[in-house]
Amino acid sequence: MNIPIRIGMDTSKSVFQLHGVDENEVVVVRRQFRRAEMIRYFERLPPVLVAIESCGSSHHWGRLLQSFGHEVKLIPPQYVKAYVKRGKNDAADAEALCEAVTRPSMRFVPVKSKERQAACMLMTVRERLVSVKSQLSNAFRSYAAEFGIVGPAGRQNVAALIKRVLEDDSLPEMARDLFRLQADEYAAVQARLAKIEAKLMKWHREDDISRRIATIPGIGPIGSSMLSMKAPPPETFRSGRDFAAWLGLTPKDHSTGGRQRLGGITKAGDSALRSTLIVGATALLRHVRKGRHKPTPWLASLLERKPPKLVAVALANKFARIAWRLMISGGVYNRPVVAIPT
């Protein structure tokens, strides 16, 4: 049996499809393995290039195969799709991976270390708790409104509304018990969220890249931590514009026949990271519009010509380009666009 030099591996929970070719591009492996069989196969195999579609478990398999001496390349799913000849099955996907990894212009996803994945987990756990907290507060407000109790908007007013409802003796006993149950659940989620955010702030203070990115006006500890955790190495990108494009903060291009047609932003990359940058830009613009801070000529001109939401996206794009420069240069941001209140 000929030894493969390149293998495309389509992963799943327990079944793995392999497609391998030798130095003459002749198919020598086209097999399906169970989980334990696949591990034993790669343990005995001489070092080869392995292409895996980037997904939830791909970083684990990348680290494992690298420990066996293999070279692992993770490819975004959207880049593999173009090489699927016909139909959609595991064998076709593995063959497409084996072909796509040879393209000189192909882009790859760096394999994350266990520590980096743990840091990303910290951020996603926080996002889930924030979502649960918002869900509970909205539900509490809705139930209270059914009994004619309405509180002012804003998450800072939820605690006062809860206290007001629990002290209302005119409510039926069953309703008071259910409100108390939801209040306890809301307090428990708040406590868990406080613990996670304390861990996140500790990570932020210990990470050099995150601390330097946080010097950019409009990017706080959450945004800087996300950029440090989730962004690929800055050397992956040729410029800050490429980094902003990776985040999906550049317009869609529909140009043809010499006529340029640009649409909305592509929304590629990590949606949570992109939305965090846009929220930070929106908060910064709020200070500018209220006259608390003087904008730069570029920002003032943009606010005169464009809607506020579009300006926020443009400012988020600028944040991304500045963050890339700080990551690759090792410096801090010492020329703020807008003064930050102390």
N, C-alpha and C positions, 0 to 999 in steps of 0.2 A: 504493500500500500504506500502510495506517495505521501510525503509529508506536506501539509499545507503551509503556505507562508503568510496567508491572510484569511481571516475568518470573520464573517458577519454573524452576529448572534442576536436572535430575537428572544427577548426575555419575557417571562410571565411568573406567576407565583410558584408553579411547580414543574412546568414543561418548558424546555428551551430548544429552539430550533437553530441548528448550525449550518452554515453554508461556507465551505472553504475551497480555495483554489491554490494550485501550486505555482511555481515560478513561470510556467508556460501558460498560465491563466486557464488551465484545465481544472474542471470541478473534481475534487478528490474527497470532499466531505459534504454530505447532504443528509443529515441525520437529526433525529429528535431524541433528546435526553431528558431523563428525570433529573431532579435537583442534585442528588448525591452522585449520579452517574456523570453529570456534566463536570462537577468539581474534580472527580477522579480522572476524567479525560484530560483536563487542562493541567493537572498536576504532573501527568506523565508526558505531556506534549512538549517538544522543544519550543523555545521562545518564538512567538508569532505576533503579528499585528491583529488585534481584535477590535472590531467596530461594534458598538452597542448604541442603541437609540437612547437618548437622554430621557430618563423618567425617574420615578420615585426611588426605585431600588438600584438604579444604574451605578450610582456612586459606590455603593457597597460592593457590587460585582467588579467595578473598576479597581478598587483597592485590593480585592482578593486576587484577581488575575495578575495585577502588578506584583503582588507578593510571590507569585509563581514564576516571575521573570518575563511575563508577556508585556507587550506595549499595547495600551488600551486607549482608544479614541471614542469619546462620546459625541454623538451627532444629534442636533435638534431634530425632532420628528418632521417638521415642515421641510427640512432640507433633504430628507430621505424619500419623501413621497414622490418626488420627480423621477426617481429611479425604479419605482415599482412598475413592472412592464404591463401586467394585466391582472385584474382580480386583486383580492385582498385576503391573504392568508399568511401564516407564519413563515412558510418556505419562501414566498415571494418577498416578504419583508427582510428576511435574512439575506437573500440574494441582493436586494437593493442596498443593504448596508455594506455588503462586501464590495459593491461597485462604487458607492458614494464615497467611501473612505479614500479612494485613490485619486479623487479629483483635486488638482493643485489649488483651486480656489475655495475648497470646502472649509467651513468654519466649524470649530469644535468647542465643546464645553469642558473646561478643566475639571478634573476629578477632585471632589472636595475631600478634605481630611475629616476624620471623626470629630475633631474639635470644631471645625468650621460648620459641620452639619449640626452639632449640638447648639452652636450659637444661633443658627438659622431656626432651629426648633424653639429656642427661647423667644424669638420674635413671633413665630406663628402661634405659639401658645398664648402670647399676649394678645394677638389679634383676635383669637377665638374668645378670650375672656372679655375683651372690649365689646365684641358683638353680642355676647350673652348679657352683659350689663345693659347695653342699649335695649335689647329685647325685653328684659325685665322691667326697665324703667318705662318703656312705652306701654307695656301691658298694664302696669300699675296705674299709669295716667288714664288709660282707657277705662279700666274698671272703676276708678274714682269718679270719672266724668259721668258714668251711668248713675251715680248717686248724687250728682249735682255738685261734686267737689272738683274744682278746676284750679290748677296752680300755674304760675308763670313758666314760660318755656325756658329751656336751658338745663343742662345736666347739673349745674350748681344748685338748682332749686328742687331737685328730687328729694333730698333728705328732708327739707322742710315740708314738702307735700306728704311724705310718708308719716312724719310726726303728726301732722294735722289730721290725717285720716285715722290713724290709730287712736287718737284722743277724742274722736267724734263718737259720743255715746248714742247718737240717734240712729246709727247703723244697726242692722240686724246682727244678732250674735254670730250667725254663720258667716256673714260677710266680713265681720271683724276678724274671725279666725282665719279666713282665707287671705285677708290683707296682711295679717301678722305673719302667715306662712311665707308670703311673697317678700315681705320686708326682711325676714330672716335670710331668705335665699339671696336677696340683693346684697345684704351685708356680708354674707359669706363670699360671694363673687368679688366684692370690693376688697376683702381681706386677701384673697388669693391673687388678685390683680396687683395689690400693693407689694406683695412678696416678689412677684415676677418683675415688676418695674424696678424694685431695689436690685435684683440680680442684673437687670439690663443696665442700670446706671453704673453698677460696679464694673461690668464688662466694658462699658463705654469709657470709663476713666482709665482702665488698664490698657486699652487699645490705642496705639499711637495714631493710626490713620483716622479713627473715629474722632479723636480729640481735635485733630487738625481740620477735618471737614466741618466740625461744629463751629469753627470760627467764621464761616460764611454766614452773613445775615440771611435769615429766613430758613436756615437749616438748624434744627435743634438736635438734642441727643438721640431721639428716635430716628430721624432721617439720616444722621451721620452714621449711626450704628448699622442701619439697613444697608447703606452704601458700602460700608466696610465688610459686612457679612456676605452680601449677595452678589456684589459686582465681581466679575472676573478680574484677574491681574491687569493693571492699567496698561502693561506692555502689549496686551492683546489688541488694543485699539491704536490706530495710527494718529488719531487726534481726538480732541474733546468733542468735535462734531460727530465722529463715529460713535463715541460713548453715548451721546445724547440720542443718536439714532437707535442704538441698542436698547435704550430705555423706552423707545416708542414716542419720543417727544419731537419728531420731525414730521413734516407733511407727507401724506401719500402722494406718489407721483403717478399721474395718468397721462403723461406726455406722449405724443405721437405725431409723426409728420412734421416735425420741427416746431410744433406748438406746445408750449409748456402749460400743463394743467395740474395744479396742486390742490389736494383736498384737505380733509382733516388730518389730525395726527395719526400715525400708524397704530398706536397702542400696542406695539410689540414689547417683548421683554416682560419684566416682572410688574404686574399691575399694582401691587401694594406699594412698591418702591416708587413707581411713577406718580401714584396718587398722593403719596406723602410729600413729594417735592412740590406738587401743584398746590396742596393745602398750605404748605409753608410759604409759597409765593403769594397765595391769596391773603394770608394773614399779614404779610409784609405790605401788600398793596392797601390793605385796610387802614394801616397807620398813615400811609401816604395820602390817601383820599380824604382822611379826616384832618389833614393839615398838621399832624404831629411831627412829621419829618419832611425834609425837603428832598425830592427825588433828583436823580441825576438827569442831565439833559436827554439822554437816550430814553430813560423811563418816562419822563414828562412828555416827550414827543410821541411816544407809543400810546400813552393814555389819552392823548388828544385825538389820535387817529383811529384807535381800535377799541373794541368792547373790553370791559374789565376781564372777562374770562379768557379771552384770547391773550391779553397781556400777561395774565397769570401763567399760562402755558409757555409763553415766550420767556418769562422770567425763570420758570422751572428749567427750561432748556439751558439758560445761562448758568443756573446753579449747577447743572450736570457738567457743563464744560469746565467750570471753575473747579469743581470737585475732582475731575479727572486730572487737571493740572496739579492740584495739591497732592494727589495720590502718587503721581509720577515724579514730581520734583522734590517732595519731602518738606515743603514749606508750609506756612500758614497764611491765611487771608488777612492782609493788613491794609487793604484799601476798600472798606465797606461801601456798598452801593448806597445804602441808607443807614443813618445812625440807628443803633439799637438802644431802646430805653433801658436804663439800669434799675 
